[in-house]
């Protein structure tokens, strides 16, 4: 006869086995997915992954993705990619297998965490409730991005150590030995080194003691002073380490989502995302499809969407307060959701607006709340209803997850699956799909849509310029490629485009200079090193077009690049006089590019409300280049602002004649009809 304790142990083991099988089966169809989007740079383009000896260098900053994207410090994730490469080479299957196994481990850790969290609850239905909560986490469709997409691993891997640290905190609370303390802190550190979101762990642990264990703040800190202090000290040391490693890495501010926007705009725009995230965690329909979240910028608290968000927060906050004594786990779940979501609210500027994977850890709140409700209201009389509702929800979640795994199979499937949804990154990638198919007209439409949503899109500007290069409209090609470069002077993509443009006209010194710049930020980006060697060989042999400027002065070229960057920064800061002064100097330094510089002077005047001066500058721009569509469009805007509709129409028409695909000019002309 089996003893009761052994029966319980066998029952728990059965739970683990069932969960592992269900979770792996659910994501099995993601194993055939390819590398998509960021995987091409994070994995395929990272040469450091080819040597296991580089793993320590991710922690010291000698290697890592920060060399491509800016102040990005997640060495544990980079190390995991390195190990994958050692095992599988560049076969996507191996990387996807690791992602699925990480999720399986997380589900099993979550089950263990739930068993510890609810160990004090008294209910003969406790195990059933905990199993439902764990399965809910395993099946939740919101996790697809973090599991089915290789680069989404940052969130799932950080969660692994987040849960492990939480588990060992419980062990330390019941047995305060050094082993449990060290493992709690070690896993917390690994979570931080996987993704910064883990910084919320000490807060949710302290809240657990206050809300669930009903300790006062004073007694909690007195009893747990040692481990609380250790958490705080380790957090500070992590930030110091991060600063030391990244202090010499340039900040890529132009990549920030709210670059150029004031604090109020960032705050009120992000405030609108909270009800959306909550809805996605509870009712996961209309998900974001990787960077697909988009809302218009809002800078006032009196917008309807902001008012709704404030009311929503007040209601949810009141619910957490009201349930503090009545249903403490529901109260705690609400606090857990908001605390763990805070790091992606752009309080500290980031390059992202919204993403499904940001809910990987916060979504655990739903399991906490569901278990609490089951434990409170489950009775034999209601068992049929509870089981039916649970089965329907879990089956629906599982079907949605399997379906969304397939959306991540290839780039084309991923981005075309969200065609029609707004998002600057989505528009760029759909444009890329059409460009790769040779449908440049449709590609241009999407690139322009991306710029309309977010004028600071580096890739949209650069890729639009490349389309003009293909079509032979070289002035417009230069304008948009160069705009992309000014938006991020450390991005290799526009540098490569500028090199191609100069090489097209046999301007070898200029092309060589751009290629050398690439080597300083992203060595051998897109085989640029080979191109550099070939151009240097051609230059040495004298195989140059007679009309090219082979005697270009590198000092003048460098001075031009500095002034271009500086003038753009002054423009972004609304320091228009300084920007104009530098642009006038640029016209003298590089008269062949005068059309673009005059256009930028006009932009300074126009944004400053000086429309007469703007008209004069835009007029000079189109005089220098009669086919410069953007110049005519800007002229039309100025005349429209001054009320001269006839001249506005004339210039919008000229803009469309110069470039029939200029959607902005078409729309401006249409609204005046």
C-alpha positions as CSV (number, residue, x, y, z in Angstrom):
1,X,0.0,0.0,0.0
2,X,1.4,3.4,-1.1
3,X,1.8,6.0,1.7
4,X,-0.1,9.3,1.3
5,X,3.1,11.3,1.0
6,X,4.3,9.0,-1.9
7,X,0.9,9.4,-3.6
8,X,1.3,13.1,-3.4
9,X,4.8,13.0,-4.8
10,X,3.7,10.6,-7.6
11,X,0.8,13.0,-8.4
12,X,3.1,16.0,-8.6
13,X,5.6,14.1,-10.8
14,X,2.7,13.2,-13.1
15,X,1.9,16.9,-13.3
16,X,5.4,17.7,-14.5
17,X,5.4,15.0,-17.1
18,X,2.0,16.0,-18.5
19,X,3.0,19.7,-18.6
20,X,6.3,18.9,-20.4
21,X,4.6,16.8,-23.0
22,X,1.8,19.3,-23.7
23,X,4.1,22.2,-23.9
24,X,6.6,20.6,-26.3
25,X,3.8,19.3,-28.5
26,X,2.2,22.7,-28.6
27,X,5.3,24.3,-30.1
28,X,6.5,21.4,-32.2
29,X,5.4,23.1,-35.4
30,X,7.7,26.0,-34.7
31,X,10.8,23.8,-35.1
32,X,10.5,24.0,-38.9
33,X,10.5,27.9,-38.8
34,X,13.3,29.8,-40.4
35,X,15.4,32.7,-39.1
36,X,13.3,35.8,-39.5
37,X,13.8,39.5,-39.2
38,X,16.2,40.4,-36.3
39,X,17.5,36.8,-36.4
40,X,19.4,37.8,-39.5
41,X,21.6,40.3,-37.6
42,X,21.4,38.8,-34.0
43,X,22.3,35.3,-35.1
44,X,23.2,35.0,-38.8
45,X,25.2,38.2,-39.0
46,X,27.1,37.8,-35.7
47,X,30.5,36.3,-36.5
48,X,31.3,36.1,-32.8
49,X,29.0,33.1,-32.5
50,X,31.4,31.0,-34.4
51,X,33.9,30.6,-31.5
52,X,33.0,29.3,-28.0
53,X,36.1,31.3,-26.8
54,X,34.0,34.5,-27.3
55,X,31.5,33.6,-24.5
56,X,33.5,35.4,-21.8
57,X,33.8,38.4,-24.1
58,X,30.1,38.9,-24.1
59,X,30.3,39.6,-20.3
60,X,33.3,42.0,-20.7
61,X,31.8,43.8,-23.7
62,X,34.5,42.9,-26.1
63,X,31.8,41.1,-28.1
64,X,28.1,41.4,-28.2
65,X,25.1,42.8,-30.0
66,X,25.8,46.3,-28.6
67,X,28.3,46.6,-31.4
68,X,25.3,46.7,-33.8
69,X,22.4,48.3,-31.9
70,X,23.9,50.4,-29.1
71,X,23.8,50.0,-25.4
72,X,22.5,46.5,-25.3
73,X,23.9,44.2,-22.6
74,X,22.5,40.7,-22.5
75,X,25.5,38.4,-22.4
76,X,23.7,35.3,-21.2
77,X,21.5,35.4,-24.3
78,X,24.5,35.9,-26.6
79,X,26.2,33.0,-24.9
80,X,23.2,30.7,-25.5
81,X,23.3,31.6,-29.2
82,X,27.0,30.8,-29.2
83,X,26.4,27.3,-27.7
84,X,23.6,26.7,-30.2
85,X,25.9,27.5,-33.1
86,X,28.5,25.1,-31.7
87,X,25.9,22.4,-31.6
88,X,23.9,23.1,-34.8
89,X,25.9,25.6,-37.0
90,X,23.4,28.0,-38.6
91,X,20.6,25.4,-38.8
92,X,17.4,27.2,-37.6
93,X,16.0,23.9,-36.2
94,X,18.6,23.8,-33.4
95,X,17.9,27.4,-32.3
96,X,14.2,26.8,-32.3
97,X,14.6,23.6,-30.4
98,X,16.4,25.6,-27.7
99,X,13.6,28.1,-27.5
100,X,11.0,25.4,-27.1
101,X,13.0,23.7,-24.4
102,X,13.5,27.0,-22.5
103,X,9.7,27.4,-22.6
104,X,9.2,23.8,-21.4
105,X,11.6,24.5,-18.5
106,X,9.8,27.7,-17.7
107,X,6.5,26.0,-17.5
108,X,7.9,23.3,-15.1
109,X,9.6,26.0,-13.0
110,X,6.3,27.9,-12.9
111,X,4.5,24.8,-11.7
112,X,7.0,24.5,-8.9
113,X,6.6,28.2,-8.1
114,X,2.8,27.9,-7.9
115,X,3.1,24.9,-5.6
116,X,5.3,27.0,-3.2
117,X,3.1,30.2,-3.6
118,X,-0.1,28.4,-2.7
119,X,1.4,26.0,-0.2
120,X,-0.5,27.8,2.6
121,X,-3.9,27.5,0.9
122,X,-6.3,25.0,2.3
123,X,-8.5,23.4,-0.3
124,X,-8.9,19.8,-1.5
125,X,-9.1,21.3,-5.1
126,X,-5.7,23.1,-4.7
127,X,-3.8,20.7,-7.0
128,X,-6.4,21.0,-9.7
129,X,-6.3,24.8,-9.5
130,X,-2.5,24.9,-9.7
131,X,-2.4,22.5,-12.6
132,X,-4.9,24.7,-14.5
133,X,-2.8,27.8,-13.8
134,X,0.4,26.1,-15.0
135,X,-1.3,24.8,-18.2
136,X,-2.7,28.3,-18.8
137,X,0.8,29.7,-18.7
138,X,2.1,26.9,-21.0
139,X,-0.6,27.4,-23.6
140,X,-1.0,31.2,-23.6
141,X,-0.8,32.5,-27.2
142,X,0.9,35.7,-26.0
143,X,4.1,33.7,-25.5
144,X,4.4,32.7,-29.2
145,X,6.7,35.6,-30.1
146,X,9.2,34.7,-27.3
147,X,9.2,31.0,-28.2
148,X,8.6,30.7,-32.0
149,X,11.0,33.6,-32.9
150,X,14.7,32.9,-32.1
151,X,15.4,36.5,-31.1
152,X,12.5,36.5,-28.7
153,X,14.6,34.4,-26.5
154,X,15.6,37.3,-24.4
155,X,12.3,37.3,-22.6
156,X,11.9,33.6,-22.1
157,X,15.5,33.0,-20.9
158,X,15.3,35.9,-18.5
159,X,12.1,34.4,-17.2
160,X,13.9,31.1,-16.6
161,X,16.2,32.7,-14.0
162,X,13.4,35.0,-12.7
163,X,11.3,32.0,-11.7
164,X,14.3,30.0,-10.4
165,X,15.4,32.9,-8.2
166,X,11.8,33.3,-6.9
167,X,11.7,29.5,-6.1
168,X,14.9,29.7,-4.2
169,X,13.7,32.7,-2.3
170,X,10.9,30.6,-1.0
171,X,13.4,27.9,0.0
172,X,15.5,30.5,1.7
173,X,12.5,31.8,3.6
174,X,11.9,28.4,5.1
175,X,15.6,27.5,5.5
176,X,17.9,30.5,5.7
177,X,21.1,28.7,4.8
178,X,23.8,30.2,2.6
179,X,23.2,27.8,-0.3
180,X,19.7,29.0,-0.8
181,X,20.7,32.6,-0.5
182,X,23.5,32.2,-3.0
183,X,21.3,30.4,-5.5
184,X,18.6,33.1,-5.1
185,X,21.0,35.9,-5.9
186,X,22.9,33.9,-8.6
187,X,19.7,33.2,-10.6
188,X,18.6,36.9,-10.1
189,X,21.9,38.0,-11.6
190,X,21.6,35.6,-14.6
191,X,18.0,37.0,-15.1
192,X,19.4,40.5,-15.2
193,X,22.2,39.5,-17.6
194,X,19.5,38.0,-19.9
195,X,17.2,41.1,-19.9
196,X,16.8,44.2,-17.8
197,X,13.1,43.4,-17.1
198,X,14.3,41.2,-14.3
199,X,15.0,44.3,-12.2
200,X,11.4,44.0,-11.0
201,X,12.0,40.6,-9.2
202,X,12.9,42.1,-5.7
203,X,9.8,44.3,-5.9
204,X,7.4,41.5,-6.6
205,X,9.1,39.3,-3.9
206,X,8.7,42.1,-1.3
207,X,5.1,42.6,-2.4
208,X,4.5,38.9,-1.9
209,X,5.6,39.2,1.7
210,X,3.4,42.2,2.2
211,X,0.3,41.1,0.4
212,X,0.2,37.3,0.8
213,X,2.2,36.8,4.0
214,X,0.5,39.9,5.5
215,X,3.7,41.3,7.0
216,X,4.0,44.9,7.7
217,X,6.8,46.8,5.9
218,X,8.7,47.2,9.1
219,X,8.5,43.6,10.2
220,X,9.2,42.3,6.6
221,X,12.4,44.4,6.4
222,X,13.4,43.5,9.9
223,X,12.9,39.8,9.3
224,X,14.3,39.7,5.7
225,X,16.9,42.5,6.0
226,X,19.7,40.2,4.9
227,X,18.2,39.0,1.6
228,X,16.4,42.3,0.8
229,X,19.7,44.1,1.3
230,X,21.5,41.5,-0.9
231,X,18.9,42.1,-3.7
232,X,19.5,45.9,-3.5
233,X,23.3,45.6,-3.5
234,X,23.3,43.2,-6.4
235,X,21.0,45.4,-8.4
236,X,23.3,48.4,-7.9
237,X,26.4,46.3,-8.8
238,X,24.6,45.1,-11.9
239,X,24.0,48.7,-13.0
240,X,27.6,49.6,-12.3
241,X,28.8,46.6,-14.3
242,X,26.5,47.5,-17.2
243,X,27.7,51.1,-17.1
244,X,31.4,50.1,-17.1
245,X,30.9,47.7,-20.0
246,X,28.8,50.1,-22.1
247,X,30.2,53.5,-21.1
248,X,32.2,53.9,-24.4
249,X,29.4,52.5,-26.6
250,X,27.6,55.4,-28.3
251,X,23.9,55.8,-27.4
252,X,21.8,55.3,-30.5
253,X,19.2,57.9,-29.5
254,X,17.7,58.1,-33.0
255,X,16.5,54.5,-32.5
256,X,14.4,55.5,-29.5
257,X,10.7,55.3,-30.2
258,X,10.1,58.7,-28.8
259,X,13.2,60.3,-30.2
260,X,12.6,64.0,-30.6
261,X,9.3,63.9,-28.6
262,X,8.8,65.6,-25.2
263,X,8.3,63.7,-21.9
264,X,4.5,64.4,-21.9
265,X,4.1,62.8,-25.3
266,X,6.0,59.7,-24.3
267,X,4.0,59.4,-21.0
268,X,0.5,59.9,-22.4
269,X,1.1,57.8,-25.4
270,X,2.5,54.9,-23.4
271,X,-0.3,55.3,-20.9
272,X,-2.7,54.1,-23.6
273,X,-0.8,50.8,-24.0
274,X,-1.7,49.6,-20.5
275,X,-5.3,48.6,-21.1
276,X,-4.2,47.1,-24.4
277,X,-1.6,44.9,-22.7
278,X,-4.1,43.9,-20.0
279,X,-6.6,42.9,-22.7
280,X,-3.9,40.9,-24.6
281,X,-3.0,39.1,-21.4
282,X,-6.7,38.2,-20.6
283,X,-8.2,38.0,-24.1
284,X,-5.4,37.4,-26.5
285,X,-7.0,38.4,-29.8
286,X,-5.6,41.1,-32.1
287,X,-2.1,40.4,-31.1
288,X,0.8,42.7,-32.1
289,X,2.8,40.6,-34.6
290,X,6.3,41.8,-33.7
291,X,6.7,45.6,-33.3
292,X,3.2,46.0,-34.8
293,X,1.8,48.1,-32.0
294,X,1.0,51.6,-33.1
295,X,-0.9,54.5,-31.6
296,X,-0.8,58.1,-32.6
297,X,1.4,60.3,-30.5
298,X,-0.7,62.0,-27.7
299,X,0.6,64.9,-25.6
300,X,-2.5,65.8,-23.6
301,X,-4.4,64.2,-20.7
302,X,-7.7,65.3,-22.2
303,X,-7.6,62.9,-25.2
304,X,-10.4,60.3,-25.0
305,X,-8.0,57.3,-25.1
306,X,-5.9,58.8,-22.3
307,X,-9.0,59.5,-20.1
308,X,-10.1,55.9,-20.7
309,X,-6.7,54.6,-19.7
310,X,-6.7,56.7,-16.5
311,X,-10.2,55.5,-15.6
312,X,-9.0,51.9,-16.3
313,X,-6.0,52.3,-14.0
314,X,-8.1,53.8,-11.2
315,X,-10.6,50.9,-11.4
316,X,-7.9,48.2,-11.5
317,X,-6.1,50.0,-8.7
318,X,-9.2,50.1,-6.6
319,X,-9.8,46.4,-7.3
320,X,-6.3,45.6,-6.0
321,X,-7.0,47.7,-2.8
322,X,-10.5,46.2,-2.3
323,X,-9.4,42.6,-2.7
324,X,-6.3,43.1,-0.5
325,X,-7.9,41.3,2.4
326,X,-10.8,39.5,0.6
327,X,-8.8,37.8,-2.1
328,X,-5.1,38.6,-1.6
329,X,-3.8,36.5,-4.5
330,X,-6.0,38.4,-6.9
331,X,-4.8,41.7,-5.4
332,X,-1.2,40.5,-5.7
333,X,-1.7,39.3,-9.3
334,X,-2.8,42.8,-10.3
335,X,0.3,44.4,-8.7
336,X,2.5,41.7,-10.2
337,X,1.2,42.6,-13.7
338,X,1.8,46.3,-13.4
339,X,5.2,46.0,-11.7
340,X,6.7,43.6,-14.2
341,X,5.3,45.6,-17.1
342,X,7.0,48.9,-15.9
343,X,10.4,48.3,-17.6
344,X,8.8,48.4,-21.1
345,X,6.8,51.6,-20.5
346,X,9.6,53.8,-21.9
347,X,10.2,55.4,-18.5
348,X,13.8,54.9,-19.6
349,X,13.8,55.4,-23.3
350,X,13.9,52.3,-25.5
351,X,13.6,51.6,-29.2
352,X,10.3,49.7,-28.9
353,X,6.8,50.7,-28.4
354,X,4.9,47.5,-27.8
355,X,5.5,43.8,-28.4
356,X,3.8,40.5,-27.4
357,X,7.0,39.1,-25.8
358,X,7.0,41.9,-23.2
359,X,4.1,40.1,-21.6
360,X,6.0,36.8,-21.2
361,X,6.6,37.3,-17.4
362,X,3.6,39.7,-16.7
363,X,1.1,37.2,-18.1
364,X,1.8,35.0,-15.1
365,X,-0.6,37.2,-13.2
366,X,-3.5,35.6,-15.0
367,X,-2.6,32.1,-13.6
368,X,-2.3,33.6,-10.1
369,X,-5.8,35.1,-10.3
370,X,-7.4,32.0,-11.9
371,X,-6.0,29.7,-9.2
372,X,-7.2,32.1,-6.5
373,X,-10.7,32.2,-8.0
374,X,-10.8,28.4,-8.3
375,X,-9.7,27.8,-4.7
376,X,-12.3,30.2,-3.4
377,X,-15.3,29.2,-5.5
378,X,-14.7,25.6,-6.6
379,X,-17.2,23.2,-5.1
380,X,-18.3,19.7,-6.2
381,X,-21.6,21.3,-7.3
382,X,-19.8,23.7,-9.6
383,X,-17.2,21.2,-10.8
384,X,-18.9,20.6,-14.2
385,X,-19.0,24.3,-15.0
386,X,-15.4,24.9,-13.9
387,X,-14.1,22.0,-15.9
388,X,-16.1,22.9,-19.0
389,X,-15.0,26.6,-18.9
390,X,-11.3,25.6,-18.2
391,X,-11.4,23.1,-21.1
392,X,-12.9,25.6,-23.6
393,X,-10.4,28.3,-22.7
394,X,-7.3,26.0,-22.7
395,X,-8.3,24.4,-26.0
396,X,-8.9,27.8,-27.6
397,X,-5.5,29.1,-26.3
398,X,-3.7,26.0,-27.6
399,X,-5.3,26.3,-31.1
400,X,-4.3,30.0,-31.2
401,X,-0.8,29.3,-30.2
402,X,-0.3,26.5,-32.8
403,X,-1.7,28.9,-35.5
404,X,0.5,31.8,-34.5
405,X,3.6,29.5,-34.5
406,X,3.0,29.1,-38.2
407,X,2.9,32.9,-38.7
408,X,6.6,33.0,-37.7
409,X,7.7,30.5,-40.3
410,X,9.3,32.9,-42.8
411,X,9.7,36.7,-43.2
412,X,7.1,36.8,-46.0
413,X,4.5,34.9,-44.0
414,X,5.2,36.9,-40.8
415,X,4.9,40.4,-42.3
416,X,2.2,39.7,-44.8
417,X,0.1,38.2,-42.0
418,X,-0.2,41.7,-40.5
419,X,-0.7,43.6,-43.8
420,X,-3.3,46.4,-43.2
421,X,-2.2,47.0,-39.6
422,X,-0.3,50.2,-38.8
423,X,3.3,50.1,-37.8
424,X,6.4,51.7,-39.2
425,X,8.6,48.6,-38.9
426,X,5.8,46.5,-40.4
427,X,5.5,48.8,-43.4
428,X,9.3,48.7,-43.9
429,X,9.3,44.9,-43.9
430,X,6.3,44.6,-46.2
431,X,8.0,47.1,-48.5
432,X,11.1,44.9,-48.4
433,X,9.0,41.9,-49.5
434,X,7.7,43.7,-52.5
435,X,11.2,45.1,-53.3
436,X,12.7,41.6,-53.3
437,X,10.0,40.5,-55.7
438,X,10.8,43.4,-58.0
439,X,7.5,45.3,-57.4
440,X,9.2,48.6,-56.6
441,X,6.1,50.7,-57.0
442,X,4.3,48.8,-54.1
443,X,7.5,48.8,-52.1
444,X,7.8,52.6,-52.4
445,X,4.2,53.0,-51.2
446,X,5.0,51.0,-48.0
447,X,8.3,52.8,-47.3
448,X,6.5,56.2,-47.6
449,X,3.8,54.9,-45.2
450,X,6.5,54.1,-42.7
451,X,8.0,57.5,-43.0
452,X,4.6,59.2,-42.6
453,X,4.1,57.2,-39.3
454,X,7.6,57.8,-38.1
455,X,9.8,60.2,-40.0
456,X,12.8,59.0,-38.0
457,X,12.7,55.5,-39.5
458,X,16.3,54.9,-40.7
459,X,15.5,51.8,-42.8
460,X,12.4,53.4,-44.4
461,X,14.4,56.4,-45.6
462,X,17.4,54.3,-46.6
463,X,15.4,51.7,-48.5
464,X,13.4,54.3,-50.3
465,X,16.7,55.8,-51.4
466,X,17.8,52.5,-52.7
467,X,14.6,52.3,-54.8
468,X,15.5,55.6,-56.4
469,X,19.0,54.4,-57.0
470,X,17.6,51.4,-58.9
471,X,15.2,53.7,-60.9
472,X,18.0,56.1,-61.8
473,X,16.6,59.0,-59.8
474,X,20.0,59.7,-58.2
475,X,19.2,63.0,-56.5
476,X,16.3,61.6,-54.6
477,X,18.4,58.5,-53.9
478,X,21.0,60.6,-52.3
479,X,18.4,62.6,-50.3
480,X,16.8,59.6,-48.7
481,X,19.9,57.5,-48.2
482,X,21.6,60.5,-46.6
483,X,18.6,61.2,-44.4
484,X,18.9,57.6,-43.2
485,X,22.5,58.2,-42.4
486,X,21.8,61.4,-40.5
487,X,19.2,59.6,-38.4
488,X,21.8,57.2,-37.2
489,X,25.4,57.9,-38.1
490,X,26.5,54.6,-36.6
491,X,24.1,52.4,-38.7
492,X,26.1,50.5,-41.4
493,X,23.1,50.2,-43.7
494,X,22.9,53.8,-45.0
495,X,26.7,53.9,-45.1
496,X,26.7,50.9,-47.4
497,X,24.0,52.6,-49.6
498,X,26.0,55.8,-49.8
499,X,29.1,53.7,-50.8
500,X,27.0,52.0,-53.6
501,X,25.7,55.4,-54.8
502,X,29.2,56.9,-55.0
503,X,30.6,53.8,-56.6
504,X,27.9,54.0,-59.3
505,X,29.4,57.4,-60.4
506,X,33.0,56.2,-60.0
507,X,33.5,58.5,-57.1
508,X,35.9,56.1,-55.6
509,X,37.5,58.2,-52.8
510,X,34.0,58.9,-51.5
511,X,32.9,55.3,-51.8
512,X,36.0,54.1,-50.1
513,X,35.5,56.6,-47.2
514,X,32.0,55.2,-46.6
515,X,33.2,51.6,-46.7
516,X,36.0,52.4,-44.2
517,X,33.4,53.9,-41.9
518,X,31.5,50.7,-42.0
519,X,34.6,48.7,-40.8
520,X,34.7,50.9,-37.7
521,X,31.2,50.0,-36.6
522,X,30.3,46.7,-38.3
523,X,33.3,45.0,-39.9
524,X,32.6,43.3,-43.2
525,X,28.9,44.3,-43.1
526,X,27.3,42.9,-46.3
527,X,30.8,41.9,-47.6
528,X,31.8,45.6,-47.5
529,X,35.4,44.6,-46.8
530,X,35.7,42.8,-50.2
531,X,34.0,45.8,-51.9
532,X,36.5,48.1,-50.2
533,X,39.5,46.1,-51.4
534,X,38.1,46.0,-55.0
535,X,37.6,49.8,-55.1
536,X,41.0,50.5,-53.7
537,X,42.5,48.2,-56.3
538,X,40.6,50.0,-59.0
539,X,41.7,53.4,-57.7
540,X,45.3,52.2,-57.7
541,X,45.0,51.1,-61.3
542,X,43.5,54.4,-62.3
543,X,40.3,52.8,-63.6
544,X,38.2,55.9,-63.0
545,X,35.6,57.8,-64.9
546,X,37.2,61.1,-66.2
547,X,34.4,63.1,-64.6
548,X,34.9,61.7,-61.1
549,X,36.4,63.6,-58.3
550,X,39.4,61.4,-57.7
551,X,41.2,64.2,-55.8
552,X,38.5,64.6,-53.2
553,X,40.0,65.9,-50.0
554,X,39.3,63.5,-47.1
555,X,39.4,66.4,-44.7
556,X,36.7,68.2,-46.6
557,X,34.7,65.0,-46.8
558,X,35.0,64.4,-43.0
559,X,34.1,68.1,-42.3
560,X,31.0,67.7,-44.5
561,X,29.9,64.6,-42.6
562,X,30.4,66.4,-39.3
563,X,28.4,69.4,-40.4
564,X,25.6,67.3,-41.8
565,X,25.3,65.4,-38.5
566,X,25.5,68.6,-36.4
567,X,23.0,70.5,-38.5
568,X,20.5,67.6,-38.2
569,X,21.0,67.5,-34.5
570,X,20.4,71.2,-34.2
571,X,17.2,70.8,-36.3
572,X,15.9,68.1,-34.1
573,X,16.5,70.3,-31.0
574,X,14.7,73.2,-32.8
575,X,17.9,75.2,-32.8
576,X,17.1,76.5,-36.3
577,X,19.6,79.3,-36.6
578,X,22.5,77.1,-35.8
579,X,21.3,74.5,-38.3
580,X,20.8,77.0,-41.0
581,X,24.3,78.4,-40.5
582,X,25.9,75.0,-40.8
583,X,23.7,74.2,-43.9
584,X,24.9,77.4,-45.6
585,X,28.5,76.3,-44.9
586,X,27.7,72.9,-46.4
587,X,26.5,74.5,-49.6
588,X,29.9,76.1,-50.0
589,X,31.8,72.9,-49.1
590,X,29.7,70.6,-51.4
591,X,27.9,72.6,-54.0
592,X,26.9,69.4,-55.9
593,X,24.6,68.6,-53.0
594,X,23.1,72.1,-52.7
595,X,19.6,71.0,-53.6
596,X,19.3,68.9,-50.5
597,X,20.9,71.5,-48.3
598,X,18.6,74.3,-49.5
599,X,15.6,72.0,-48.9
600,X,16.8,71.4,-45.3
601,X,17.2,75.2,-44.8
602,X,13.6,75.5,-45.9
603,X,12.5,72.9,-43.4
604,X,14.1,74.9,-40.6
605,X,12.3,78.1,-41.7
606,X,9.0,76.2,-42.2
607,X,9.1,74.6,-38.8
608,X,9.9,78.0,-37.3
609,X,6.8,79.5,-39.0
610,X,8.9,81.7,-41.4
611,X,7.1,80.7,-44.6
612,X,8.4,83.4,-46.8
613,X,12.0,82.5,-46.1
614,X,11.1,78.8,-46.4
615,X,9.6,79.4,-49.9
616,X,12.8,81.2,-51.0
617,X,15.0,78.2,-49.8
618,X,12.7,75.6,-51.3
619,X,12.7,77.6,-54.5
620,X,16.5,77.4,-54.6
621,X,16.3,73.7,-54.0
622,X,14.2,73.0,-57.0
623,X,16.2,75.4,-59.1
624,X,19.3,73.4,-58.3
625,X,17.4,70.2,-59.1
626,X,14.2,70.6,-61.1
627,X,13.2,67.0,-60.5
628,X,13.4,67.2,-56.7
629,X,9.9,66.1,-55.8
630,X,10.2,66.8,-52.1
631,X,11.2,70.4,-52.7
632,X,8.0,71.0,-54.7
633,X,5.9,69.3,-52.1
634,X,7.4,71.5,-49.4
635,X,6.8,74.6,-51.5
636,X,3.2,73.6,-51.8
637,X,2.9,73.1,-48.0
638,X,4.2,76.7,-47.4
639,X,1.9,78.3,-49.9
640,X,-1.0,76.3,-48.4
641,X,-0.1,77.6,-44.9
642,X,-0.1,81.2,-46.3
643,X,-3.5,80.6,-47.9
644,X,-2.3,80.8,-51.5
645,X,-4.2,77.6,-52.6
646,X,-3.5,78.2,-56.3
647,X,0.3,78.1,-55.9
648,X,0.0,75.3,-53.5
649,X,-1.8,73.2,-56.1
650,X,0.7,74.1,-58.8
651,X,3.6,72.9,-56.6
652,X,1.9,69.7,-55.5
653,X,1.3,68.9,-59.2
654,X,5.0,69.5,-60.0
655,X,5.9,67.2,-57.1
656,X,3.7,64.5,-58.5
657,X,5.1,65.1,-62.1
658,X,8.6,64.8,-60.8
659,X,7.8,61.7,-58.8
660,X,4.5,60.0,-59.6
661,X,4.8,57.8,-56.5
662,X,5.1,60.6,-54.0
663,X,2.1,59.7,-51.9
664,X,2.4,62.7,-49.6
665,X,2.2,65.1,-52.6
666,X,-0.8,63.2,-54.0
667,X,-2.6,63.4,-50.7
668,X,-1.9,67.1,-50.3
669,X,-3.2,67.7,-53.9
670,X,-6.3,65.6,-53.3
671,X,-7.4,67.4,-50.2
672,X,-7.3,70.8,-52.1
673,X,-9.6,69.6,-54.8
